[in-house]
Amino acid sequence: MDAADLERRRIERDLRDGAQQRLVAMAVNLGLAKAALGDDLPEAARQVIDTAHQDAKDAIAELGNLAGSPSSCGAAGTSRR
């Protein structure tokens, strides 16, 4: 593996890890917002928060799947985790 490949992999890993951390923080904050507002939260707002919370969790899972896919790491059957 040459220096360019190593650098590309480092950049991909950094981008993936940073995005994953932000998505996890977003999911946690949405869950906290819903809990903090409790029964005072109008149903329409609760649905928006629930959808955003699920979207964040789905994006985390998709990012994890991409990170582990052979095409994302450049070699079949390997993972960069």
Accessible surface in RSA format (square Angstrom, percent):
REM  Atomic radii and reference values for relative SASA: ProtOr
REM  Chains: A
REM  Algorithm: Lee & Richards
REM  Probe-radius: 1.40
REM  Slices: 20
REM RES _ NUM      All-atoms   Total-Side   Main-Chain    Non-polar    All polar
REM                ABS   REL    ABS   REL    ABS   REL    ABS   REL    ABS   REL
RES MET A   1   139.36  72.2  55.52  36.7  83.84 199.6  65.24  55.5  74.12  98.2
RES ASP A   2    84.60  59.3  74.26  73.9  10.34  24.5  42.91 101.0  41.69  41.6
RES ALA A   3    80.68  74.2  68.74 106.1  11.94  27.2  71.10 100.1   9.57  25.4
RES ALA A   4    71.99  66.2  56.52  87.2  15.47  35.2  64.84  91.3   7.15  18.9
RES ASP A   5    54.88  38.4  54.78  54.5   0.10   0.2   2.07   4.9  52.80  52.7
RES LEU A   6   101.87  56.7  96.99  69.4   4.88  12.3  97.28  68.3   4.59  12.4
RES GLU A   7    78.50  45.1  76.31  57.7   2.19   5.2  40.84  79.0  37.66  30.7
RES ARG A   8    95.65  40.2  91.55  46.7   4.10   9.8  63.08  86.2  32.58  19.7
RES ARG A   9    47.16  19.8  47.08  24.0   0.09   0.2  11.88  16.2  35.29  21.4
RES ARG A  10    98.88  41.5  98.57  50.2   0.31   0.7  45.59  62.3  53.29  32.3
RES ILE A  11    76.46  43.5  75.54  56.3   0.92   2.2  76.38  55.0   0.08   0.2
RES GLU A  12    53.36  30.6  48.87  37.0   4.48  10.7  27.79  53.8  25.56  20.9
RES ARG A  13    93.60  39.3  93.60  47.7   0.00   0.0  23.21  31.7  70.40  42.7
RES ASP A  14    68.58  48.0  57.30  57.0  11.28  26.7  27.70  65.2  40.88  40.8
RES LEU A  15   124.55  69.4 117.99  84.4   6.56  16.5 121.43  85.3   3.12   8.4
RES ARG A  16    24.37  10.2  20.17  10.3   4.20  10.0  13.48  18.4  10.90   6.6
RES ASP A  17    52.33  36.7  50.85  50.6   1.48   3.5  21.14  49.7  31.19  31.1
RES GLY A  18    20.08  24.8   0.00   N/A  20.08  24.8  18.88  51.8   1.20   2.7
RES ALA A  19    28.04  25.8  26.75  41.3   1.29   2.9  27.81  39.2   0.23   0.6
RES GLN A  20    58.25  32.6  58.25  42.6   0.00   0.0   9.30  19.8  48.95  37.1
RES GLN A  21   128.71  72.0 119.98  87.7   8.73  20.8  41.46  88.3  87.24  66.2
RES ARG A  22   161.48  67.8 154.60  78.8   6.88  16.4  76.39 104.4  85.09  51.6
RES LEU A  23    33.05  18.4  33.05  23.6   0.00   0.0  33.05  23.2   0.00   0.0
RES VAL A  24    66.90  44.0  66.81  60.5   0.09   0.2  66.90  58.1   0.00   0.0
RES ALA A  25    50.73  46.6  43.17  66.6   7.56  17.2  50.40  71.0   0.33   0.9
RES MET A  26    90.97  47.1  85.64  56.7   5.32  12.7  66.36  56.4  24.61  32.6
RES ALA A  27     8.31   7.6   8.11  12.5   0.20   0.5   8.24  11.6   0.07   0.2
RES VAL A  28    81.49  53.6  73.56  66.6   7.93  19.1  80.28  69.8   1.20   3.3
RES ASN A  29    91.00  62.8  86.31  83.4   4.69  11.3  24.86  59.8  66.14  63.9
RES LEU A  30    34.09  19.0  33.57  24.0   0.52   1.3  34.03  23.9   0.06   0.2
RES GLY A  31    20.90  25.8   0.00   N/A  20.90  25.8  16.05  44.1   4.85  10.9
RES LEU A  32   110.07  61.3 106.95  76.5   3.12   7.8 107.44  75.5   2.63   7.1
RES ALA A  33    38.65  35.5  30.31  46.8   8.35  19.0  38.14  53.7   0.52   1.4
RES LYS A  34    60.56  29.5  59.29  36.4   1.27   3.0  25.40  22.9  35.16  37.5
RES ALA A  35    77.84  71.6  48.20  74.4  29.64  67.4  59.51  83.8  18.33  48.6
RES ALA A  36    89.57  82.4  47.70  73.6  41.87  95.3  59.37  83.6  30.20  80.0
RES LEU A  37    82.26  45.8  78.40  56.1   3.86   9.7  80.17  56.3   2.09   5.6
RES GLY A  38    27.56  34.0   0.00   N/A  27.56  34.0  27.56  75.6   0.00   0.0
RES ASP A  39   148.94 104.3 116.78 116.2  32.16  76.0  38.07  89.6 110.87 110.6
RES ASP A  40   129.82  90.9 102.28 101.8  27.54  65.1  30.59  72.0  99.23  99.0
RES LEU A  41    18.43  10.3   7.91   5.7  10.52  26.4   9.05   6.4   9.38  25.3
RES PRO A  42    86.97  63.4  75.18  68.5  11.79  42.8  86.97  71.8   0.00   0.0
RES GLU A  43   106.79  61.3  97.18  73.5   9.61  22.9  56.87 110.0  49.91  40.8
RES ALA A  44    73.49  67.6  64.39  99.4   9.09  20.7  69.06  97.3   4.43  11.7
RES ALA A  45    34.79  32.0  27.62  42.6   7.17  16.3  33.64  47.4   1.15   3.0
RES ARG A  46    58.67  24.6  58.67  29.9   0.00   0.0  23.45  32.0  35.22  21.3
RES GLN A  47   102.95  57.6 100.99  73.8   1.96   4.7  29.82  63.5  73.12  55.5
RES VAL A  48   103.71  68.2  99.49  90.1   4.22  10.2 102.83  89.3   0.88   2.4
RES ILE A  49    25.30  14.4  24.89  18.5   0.41   1.0  25.30  18.2   0.00   0.0
RES ASP A  50    53.70  37.6  48.30  48.1   5.40  12.8  25.51  60.0  28.19  28.1
RES THR A  51    81.83  58.2  76.59  77.6   5.24  12.5  54.83  73.7  27.00  40.8
RES ALA A  52    34.96  32.1  29.22  45.1   5.74  13.0  33.23  46.8   1.73   4.6
RES HIS A  53    37.60  20.6  37.60  26.1   0.00   0.0  22.26  22.9  15.34  17.9
RES GLN A  54    85.90  48.0  85.53  62.5   0.37   0.9  39.24  83.5  46.66  35.4
RES ASP A  55    82.53  57.8  76.69  76.3   5.84  13.8  26.85  63.2  55.68  55.5
RES ALA A  56     4.02   3.7   0.13   0.2   3.89   8.8   3.48   4.9   0.54   1.4
RES LYS A  57    92.64  45.2  86.57  53.1   6.07  14.5  45.23  40.7  47.41  50.5
RES ASP A  58    62.46  43.8  60.09  59.8   2.38   5.6  19.22  45.2  43.24  43.1
RES ALA A  59    33.55  30.8  28.71  44.3   4.84  11.0  31.29  44.1   2.25   6.0
RES ILE A  60    34.88  19.8  34.12  25.4   0.76   1.8  34.12  24.6   0.76   2.1
RES ALA A  61    57.49  52.9  46.41  71.6  11.08  25.2  56.28  79.3   1.20   3.2
RES GLU A  62   109.76  63.0 108.69  82.2   1.06   2.5  36.83  71.2  72.93  59.5
RES LEU A  63    32.69  18.2  31.36  22.4   1.33   3.3  32.17  22.6   0.51   1.4
RES GLY A  64    10.87  13.4   0.00   N/A  10.87  13.4  10.67  29.3   0.20   0.5
RES ASN A  65   107.89  74.4  96.59  93.3  11.30  27.2  28.94  69.6  78.96  76.3
RES LEU A  66   111.54  62.1 110.90  79.3   0.64   1.6 111.39  78.2   0.14   0.4
RES ALA A  67     4.32   4.0   1.49   2.3   2.83   6.4   4.19   5.9   0.13   0.3
RES GLY A  68    28.77  35.5   0.00   N/A  28.77  35.5  12.23  33.6  16.54  37.0
RES SER A  69    28.71  24.3  24.32  32.5   4.39  10.1  27.66  58.9   1.05   1.5
RES PRO A  70    67.33  49.1  65.34  59.6   1.99   7.2  65.64  54.2   1.69  10.5
RES SER A  71   106.20  89.7  71.26  95.1  34.94  80.5  57.92 123.3  48.28  67.6
RES SER A  72    31.79  26.9  17.47  23.3  14.32  33.0  27.52  58.6   4.28   6.0
RES CYS A  73     0.21   0.2   0.21   0.2   0.00   0.0   0.21   0.5   0.00   0.0
RES GLY A  74    56.53  69.7   0.00   N/A  56.53  69.7  23.59  64.7  32.95  73.8
RES ALA A  75    40.21  37.0  32.63  50.4   7.57  17.2  39.99  56.3   0.22   0.6
RES ALA A  76    95.96  88.2  65.93 101.7  30.03  68.3  66.94  94.3  29.03  76.9
RES GLY A  77    73.11  90.2   0.00   N/A  73.11  90.2  39.11 107.3  34.00  76.2
RES THR A  78    66.42  47.2  59.62  60.4   6.79  16.2  64.23  86.3   2.19   3.3
RES SER A  79    65.71  55.5  34.92  46.6  30.79  70.9  33.75  71.9  31.96  44.8
RES ARG A  80    35.60  14.9  21.48  11.0  14.11  33.6  22.51  30.8  13.09   7.9
RES ARG A  81   190.32  79.9 128.01  65.3  62.31 148.4  76.39 104.4 113.92  69.0
END  Absolute sums over single chains surface
CHAIN  1 A     5522.7       4600.9        921.8       3446.6       2076.1
END  Absolute sums over all chains
TOTAL          5522.7       4600.9        921.8       3446.6       2076.1
